[in-house]
Amino acid sequence: MTVRSFVTTRTAAVALAALLLYGCGVRALIYPAPPVPVPSPAPPPLLEVSLDSGGKAVSAWRLPGVAGRSCVLYFHGNGENLETLRQSGLFGEFARLGVEVLAIDYPGYGRSAGEPSEAANLEAAEAALAWVRHERPDAKVAVCGWSLGSAVAIQLAARHPAEVDRLVLMSPWSSLRDVARLHYPAFMVGALLSERYDSLAAAPGVRGPTLVVHGEADPIIPVAQGETLSRALGGQARFVRVPGAGHNDLLGEPATWQHLGDFLR
């Protein structure tokens, strides 16, 4: 082996090692489950619900609502769990709207068994929708998600257009790859990112009215991606920009809850 070929081989090996090392962290970047413990049973007024997703238990909390109001199936962001939702006041905001809520923890989050992945998260979402339809057969079902949760929500709605009456997408992306390319080198995204979460591809399957809410100053998922997705959803979608709101503070904006309440009513 010549010196030149040795250097070239060594450089390639170092590059490959760097990619593999980076790849080990990709899953942690997509699914940074918080260390905050999730209590059992659920703190009142929340109720504990255990779902079966492919033979694995998925933890869910149910917030009872006012009779006749919608039942909201909620999917959280990638850095949250049921307890952080409670601490942030999300269940309290939904309680003020009078709606019933069923929120799940993805596999590997909170007390849900398994490991998170696009396929596993969607399977858990399917289990949650099946539970709602069995327990509340006459209820209007609104599927709602924020950030990563919006990507889960739109795919669920596209798969079950007859069972999902309304869809709410907050801080949604067009696809996970589109977001990743904004923050990481394109060659790394292409080589290492296997999860797709392609919301644009799912959009044509959605049939019911949809509300898309996006922070105007979102530095993580630009508002343009929410607009693009809203256009792909067609005439049944309503797009709302929240002035001054970023990504993590969108659900802290009163305007977000005003639009959400109006849509669900």
C-alpha positions as CSV (number, residue, x, y, z in Angstrom):
1,M,0.0,0.0,0.0
2,T,1.4,3.4,-1.0
3,V,1.5,6.3,1.5
4,R,-1.1,8.1,-0.6
5,S,-3.5,5.2,-0.6
6,F,-2.9,4.6,3.2
7,V,-3.8,8.3,3.9
8,T,-6.9,8.1,1.7
9,T,-8.0,4.9,3.4
10,R,-7.3,6.3,6.8
11,T,-9.2,9.5,6.0
12,A,-12.2,7.5,4.7
13,A,-12.1,5.3,7.9
14,V,-12.1,8.4,10.1
15,A,-15.0,9.9,8.2
16,L,-16.9,6.6,8.5
17,A,-16.2,6.5,12.2
18,A,-17.4,10.1,12.6
19,L,-20.6,9.3,10.7
20,L,-21.3,6.2,12.8
21,L,-20.6,8.1,16.0
22,Y,-23.0,10.8,14.8
23,G,-25.5,8.2,13.8
24,C,-25.6,6.9,17.4
25,G,-26.8,10.3,18.5
26,V,-29.4,10.7,15.8
27,R,-32.0,8.7,17.7
28,A,-31.3,10.8,20.8
29,L,-31.8,14.0,18.8
30,I,-35.1,12.8,17.4
31,Y,-36.4,11.3,20.7
32,P,-34.9,13.1,23.7
33,A,-37.4,11.6,26.2
34,P,-37.3,13.8,29.3
35,P,-36.1,12.3,32.6
36,V,-39.1,13.6,34.5
37,P,-40.9,10.6,36.1
38,V,-44.5,10.0,35.3
39,P,-46.5,9.2,38.4
40,S,-48.9,6.3,38.6
41,P,-51.8,6.5,39.0
42,A,-52.4,9.8,37.1
43,P,-52.9,12.8,39.4
44,P,-56.6,13.9,39.6
45,P,-58.6,14.9,37.7
46,L,-56.7,12.8,35.2
47,L,-57.4,9.1,34.8
48,E,-55.0,6.3,34.0
49,V,-55.5,4.4,30.7
50,S,-53.4,1.5,29.5
51,L,-53.4,0.8,25.8
52,D,-52.2,-2.3,24.0
53,S,-49.9,-1.5,21.1
54,G,-48.6,-4.6,19.4
55,G,-48.5,-6.5,22.7
56,K,-46.7,-3.6,24.5
57,A,-48.3,-1.3,27.1
58,V,-48.7,2.3,26.1
59,S,-49.4,4.7,28.9
60,A,-52.1,7.3,28.4
61,W,-53.9,9.9,30.6
62,R,-57.5,10.8,30.1
63,L,-59.1,14.2,31.0
64,P,-62.9,13.9,31.3
65,G,-64.8,16.6,29.5
66,V,-68.2,18.2,29.3
67,A,-70.9,16.0,27.7
68,G,-71.4,16.7,24.1
69,R,-68.0,18.3,23.5
70,S,-65.3,16.9,21.3
71,C,-62.8,14.2,22.4
72,V,-59.3,15.3,21.6
73,L,-56.6,12.7,20.9
74,Y,-53.3,14.6,21.7
75,F,-49.8,13.8,20.7
76,H,-47.0,15.7,22.3
77,G,-43.6,16.9,21.1
78,N,-40.4,14.9,21.1
79,G,-39.0,16.4,24.4
80,E,-42.1,15.9,26.5
81,N,-44.1,13.3,28.4
82,L,-47.4,13.1,30.2
83,E,-46.0,14.6,33.4
84,T,-44.4,17.6,31.6
85,L,-47.7,18.2,29.9
86,R,-49.4,18.4,33.2
87,Q,-46.8,20.6,34.7
88,S,-47.0,23.0,31.8
89,G,-50.7,23.5,32.3
90,L,-51.8,21.9,29.0
91,F,-54.5,19.7,30.6
92,G,-55.8,22.8,32.5
93,E,-56.1,24.7,29.2
94,F,-58.0,21.8,27.6
95,A,-60.2,21.6,30.7
96,R,-61.2,25.3,30.3
97,L,-62.4,24.4,26.8
98,G,-64.5,21.6,28.3
99,V,-63.2,18.9,25.9
100,E,-62.3,15.4,26.8
101,V,-58.6,14.6,26.2
102,L,-56.7,11.3,25.7
103,A,-52.9,11.9,25.6
104,I,-50.4,9.2,25.2
105,D,-46.7,8.7,25.9
106,Y,-44.8,7.3,22.9
107,P,-43.0,3.9,23.3
108,G,-40.0,4.5,25.5
109,Y,-41.4,7.7,27.0
110,G,-42.7,7.9,30.5
111,R,-44.0,4.5,31.5
112,S,-44.8,3.3,27.9
113,A,-42.9,0.1,27.0
114,G,-40.7,-0.3,23.9
115,E,-38.6,2.1,21.9
116,P,-39.7,5.1,20.0
117,S,-39.6,5.1,16.2
118,E,-41.9,6.4,13.4
119,A,-43.5,2.9,13.1
120,A,-43.9,2.3,16.8
121,N,-45.3,5.8,17.5
122,L,-47.9,5.4,14.7
123,E,-48.9,2.0,16.1
124,A,-49.4,3.6,19.5
125,A,-51.5,6.3,17.9
126,E,-53.6,3.7,16.2
127,A,-54.2,2.0,19.6
128,A,-55.3,5.3,21.1
129,L,-57.8,6.0,18.3
130,A,-59.2,2.5,18.6
131,W,-59.6,3.0,22.3
132,V,-61.5,6.3,21.8
133,R,-63.7,4.8,19.1
134,H,-64.6,1.8,21.4
135,E,-65.1,3.8,24.6
136,R,-66.7,6.9,23.0
137,P,-68.4,5.6,19.8
138,D,-70.7,8.7,19.5
139,A,-68.0,11.3,20.2
140,K,-66.6,13.7,17.6
141,V,-62.9,13.0,17.5
142,A,-60.3,15.7,17.0
143,V,-56.7,14.6,16.5
144,C,-54.2,17.2,17.7
145,G,-50.4,17.3,17.8
146,W,-47.6,19.7,18.4
147,S,-44.2,19.6,16.6
148,L,-43.3,15.8,16.3
149,G,-46.9,15.1,17.5
150,S,-48.3,16.9,14.5
151,A,-46.4,14.5,12.2
152,V,-48.0,11.6,14.1
153,A,-51.4,13.3,14.0
154,I,-51.6,14.0,10.3
155,Q,-50.6,10.4,9.4
156,L,-53.2,9.0,11.7
157,A,-55.9,11.3,10.2
158,A,-54.8,10.3,6.7
159,R,-55.1,6.6,7.6
160,H,-58.5,6.9,9.2
161,P,-60.4,9.7,7.4
162,A,-63.8,8.3,8.3
163,E,-62.9,8.1,12.0
164,V,-61.2,11.5,12.5
165,D,-63.6,14.4,12.4
166,R,-61.1,17.3,12.9
167,L,-57.4,17.7,12.8
168,V,-55.2,20.3,14.6
169,L,-51.5,20.7,13.7
170,M,-49.4,23.0,15.8
171,S,-45.9,23.9,14.7
172,P,-45.9,21.2,11.9
173,W,-43.2,20.4,9.5
174,S,-43.4,19.4,5.8
175,S,-41.2,16.4,6.6
176,L,-38.5,15.5,9.1
177,R,-35.9,15.6,6.4
178,D,-36.8,19.2,5.5
179,V,-36.3,20.3,9.1
180,A,-33.1,18.3,9.5
181,R,-31.5,19.9,6.4
182,L,-32.0,23.3,8.0
183,H,-29.8,22.4,11.0
184,Y,-27.4,19.7,9.8
185,P,-25.2,19.0,6.7
186,A,-27.3,17.5,3.9
187,F,-24.9,14.6,3.4
188,M,-25.4,13.5,7.1
189,V,-29.2,13.8,6.8
190,G,-29.2,11.7,3.7
191,A,-26.9,9.1,5.1
192,L,-28.2,8.8,8.7
193,L,-31.8,9.8,8.9
194,S,-34.1,6.9,8.3
195,E,-37.2,8.3,9.9
196,R,-39.4,10.1,7.4
197,Y,-42.4,11.6,9.1
198,D,-43.5,13.0,5.7
199,S,-46.5,15.2,6.5
200,L,-46.7,16.5,2.9
201,A,-47.1,13.0,1.6
202,A,-49.9,12.3,4.1
203,A,-51.8,15.5,3.5
204,P,-53.9,14.3,0.5
205,G,-55.4,11.6,2.7
206,V,-56.9,14.0,5.2
207,R,-60.6,14.6,4.7
208,G,-61.9,16.6,7.6
209,P,-61.5,20.3,8.6
210,T,-58.0,21.1,9.7
211,L,-56.5,23.9,11.8
212,V,-52.8,24.7,11.3
213,V,-51.2,27.0,13.9
214,H,-47.6,28.2,13.7
215,G,-45.5,30.7,15.5
216,E,-44.4,33.4,13.2
217,A,-40.9,33.5,14.7
218,D,-40.3,29.8,15.0
219,P,-36.5,29.2,14.6
220,I,-36.7,25.4,14.6
221,I,-39.6,24.6,12.2
222,P,-40.0,27.7,10.1
223,V,-43.5,29.1,9.6
224,A,-43.1,28.6,5.8
225,Q,-43.3,24.8,6.4
226,G,-46.6,25.2,8.2
227,E,-47.9,27.3,5.3
228,T,-46.7,24.8,2.7
229,L,-48.5,22.0,4.6
230,S,-51.6,24.0,4.9
231,R,-51.8,24.6,1.2
232,A,-51.3,20.9,0.6
233,L,-54.3,20.2,2.8
234,G,-56.5,22.2,0.4
235,G,-59.7,24.1,1.1
236,Q,-60.5,22.3,4.4
237,A,-57.5,23.8,6.1
238,R,-57.3,27.1,8.0
239,F,-53.8,28.5,8.6
240,V,-53.1,30.8,11.6
241,R,-49.9,32.7,12.2
242,V,-49.3,33.6,15.9
243,P,-47.3,36.9,15.9
244,G,-44.2,36.9,18.1
245,A,-44.5,33.2,19.0
246,G,-41.6,30.9,18.5
247,H,-41.5,27.1,18.7
248,N,-41.5,26.1,22.4
249,D,-43.7,29.0,23.5
250,L,-46.5,28.5,21.0
251,L,-48.7,26.7,23.5
252,G,-48.1,29.5,26.0
253,E,-49.8,32.0,23.8
254,P,-53.4,32.9,24.6
255,A,-54.1,33.4,20.9
256,T,-53.2,29.7,20.3
257,W,-55.9,28.5,22.7
258,Q,-58.4,31.0,21.4
259,H,-58.1,29.7,17.9
260,L,-58.1,26.1,19.2
261,G,-61.2,26.7,21.3
262,D,-63.1,28.3,18.4
263,F,-62.1,25.4,16.0
264,L,-63.2,22.7,18.4
265,R,-66.5,24.3,19.1
